[in-house]
Amino acid sequence: MDLNISALSIGANSINTNNTVGLAMVKKSMEAMEQSGDNMKKMMEASVNPNVGQKIDYSV
């Protein structure tokens, strides 16, 4: 059985780098989704008009 310490080290470092990149991508995605949710909330709050639907105009 031949153990190559440098190859193991490089492999472990590669896994660590992949995990770091993946975590950064998930963090960015979560930030974008949070911002999108905040924008949606602002749009919904701006669209509320309590006077709409209070009176009906009609003629006979």
Contacts in CASP RR format, 6 or more apart in sequence:
PFRMAT RR
TARGET T0000
AUTHOR 0000-0000-0000
METHOD contacts of the structure
MODEL  1
MDLNISALSIGANSINTNNTVGLAMVKKSMEAMEQSGDNMKKMMEASVNP
NVGQKIDYSV
END
